[in-house]
Amino acid sequence: NEKLSLDGIKTANKFANNFVGIVMVLSFVLSLAGVVCSSFLVSLMAKGFDESTALLTSKLLKIMFPSMIFTAVAYSFAGVLQSLGEFKAPAAMSLVSNGITILYLLLFKNQFGVYGLSVSMLIGWAMQLALLVPYLIKFNYKFVGYPDKRVVSAGDFLCISAACQNKEAAYEVAKFLSYGSAGIQARYKIVKENDKID
């Protein structure tokens, strides 16, 4: 709001884009790490769980972690809208997500159980974000996902759970999924040579 009043809409939008871009990248990295390391997180934080409960918790974490991306971006956009004087849409966000969860519990809980509940919550959080898009368009807000018009690049982040039964095979798969140190350095070189976007 301070940026908007002092520097005008263009500078405020640039500031918002930088912030939302950083939030998006960080939430994606944390979400991906949570999905990949869900078994490790369960073994670390819920040591008293029996094997079947730990497995169920790990599977539910894999479904739920991507909600971090939707929630982080949605609430960032809610802040943008509030700074522009739009309060109704941000206030209705929880109504949408809770409505989807309640609808699931009324109609489908016996068919899909706790897995369906997790998916319905994920859809609800995604719909929070979708609800805000028409209002952002109404205010001519355009998101450009590059902090300060710079190309974003990140190294690979992979981990192997301590509960993994075949760590050597998991490590080989992880190496296959990664560009390796030479590939990442080449990516950084390309980014440095093409630092600015027109």
N, C-alpha and C positions, 0 to 999 in steps of 0.2 A: 504494500500500500504506500509506503514511503517512497519507493522507486517511482511508482505511478504518479504521485503528486509532485515530486521534485523534478523528475527527468522525462516524464511523458510516457505514452503508451508503448512506443517503439522500444525504448530502453527497458521498460518494465517487462515486456514480452521476452526480450533477450535474456534478462535475468531469470525469468520463470523457466525459459527453455533450458538454460544452464542447470538450474536446480532440478527440474524434472528429469533431465537427461542423466544426471549423476544418480538420482534416486532410482531410476530405472535400471541402470547398470549395476548398482550395488545390490538392489533387491533381487535381480536376476542371478547374480553370482551367489548370494546367500541361499537363494531358493534351490539352485542347482546343487550346491554343496550339501544342503539338507536332504535332497532327494537321494543323492549318491551315497551319503554317509548316514542314512536313516537307521540302519542296523547298529552302527557304532553309537549313535546318539541315544538309542534305546538302551543299549548295554551300559552306557555311561550314566544315564539319568534314572533308569528304572531297574536297578539291579535285583530287586525282589520279584520281578515278573517271572512266571514260568515260561517255558519255551513257546507254547502256543499263543500266550498273551503278548509276548515280546514280538513274535512274528506278525500278529495282527496289528500291533502298534506301529511297527515298521512300515507295513503296507499302507496304513492310514496316513502316516507322515508323508509318504511319497505322493499321495493324492492331495494332501492339504498344503504342502510347502509352496506350490506355485501361487497360492492365494496371496502370499506375501507381495508378489509383483503387482497384482491387481489392487490390493489394498493401498500399497505405498503410492502408486501412480494416481489412483482415484482420489486419495486425500490430498495429494499435491495439487491436482486439478481443482479440487474443492476450494483450496486456498486461493488459487488464481481467480476462480469465479467470485468468491467472497470479496476479494480486493476490487473487483469490477462492480460490486454492488448486487450481485445475484446470490440470494440466501436460500431460496426455496428448494432448488435442486440439491445442494449439499445437505439440506435438512432431510430430504426425502431418501437419501442413500440407504440408510439403515432400514427404512420401511420396505424397500425393494428386496434387499438381501434376506431380511427376516421373513418377508412374505413368501419367497421361494422356498425357504426351509420349512415354514409352516405348511405350505401346499404339499411338499414332499411327505411330511409326517402324516398328513390327513389322507393322502391318496396312495402312496407307494411304499410305506415303511415295511409292510409285511412281504413285499416282493423282493426288495433289494437290500433291506437291513441297514447295517451301519456303514457299509461301503457306499450305498446310495445316498445316505445322509451326508457323507463326506463330499461326494460329487455335487450334491445339491448346494452345499455351502460354498464350494468352489465356484459353481455357476452363479450363485447369489453375489459373491464378491466381484465376479467379472461383470455382472449386470449393473453393479454400482458404478463401475467405470463407464459402461455403455450409456447409462442414464445421463451422464454429464456431457457427452460428446455433442449433442444438438445445441446445448447452451454455450459451449465453447465456440461452436460454429457461428452461433447468433452474434457473439461478440467479436467475430473475425479473428479469433485467436488461432494461430497456426503453430503447431508444435514441430520444431526442427530438432531432431534428437542428437545434435552434435554440440557439446559444450563449447560456447564461444566460436562456433563455426569451425571447429577443429575435428579432424577424423579421430574416432575413438578406437583404440586397440587394447586388448588385454591378453595376458598370457593364459595358458591352459591351467585349470585347477582341478585335479582329480585326486581322489583318495580311496583307500581300500579299508573296508571294515575289519576290525579285529575279530569279528565273529565269522569272517569269510573262511570257508572250509578249504579252499584251494587258492592260497594267496599268490602263488607263483603264476598260475593261469590268469588270475585277475590282474596281476601286474602287467602281463603280456598284452592283455586286452586294453588296459589303460594306456600303454605305450602306443598301441595301434590307433587309439582315438586321438592321441596328441600329435601336434606337429613336430614335437621334439624341440630341443634348444636351438638348433640351426634354423628350423622353420619359423620359430617365434622371432628370432633375431632378424630374419628376412622380412617378416611382416612389419616389425618396428621400423626397419629401414624404409620400406615402402611408405609407411605412414609419415615418417619424417620428411621424405621427399615430396609428399603431397599433403602437406600439413593443413593448408587452408582450402576451404570449399568456396567456390564462386557464388 
